Amino acid sequence: MRTNIVLDDVLTTEAFALTGLKTKRELVELALRELIRIKKSSQASGLCDVFTTLHSLNLSADPFPESVRQNRANPFAEQL
C-alpha cells in the first residue's frame, strides 16, 4: 500500500542507528512487525494469566460438575 507520512527526524535517526536499516520503508515495516508481535504476545500472556488465576482457585478436578435438578411437587398432578 502506498502512502505518504511525516516521520519524526530524531526518532528515525535513532531507529536507523539501533537497527542498521538503510531505508525508511524497511524501518516502518520493521516497526509494524514489532508492534503486531508485541500486541499478540501481550494478548497471549493475558490469556495465560487468566488460566493461571483459574488454576490458583483450586477448583475441583471437574470444571463442569453435573448439577442435580430437583423438581418441585406439582399440586395438580393428582387431578390429571
Secondary structure, DSSP 8 states (H G I E B T S, - for coil): --------HHHHHHHHHHH---SHHHHHHHHHHHHHHHHHHHHHHHHHHHHHHHHHT---S-SS----------TTGGG-
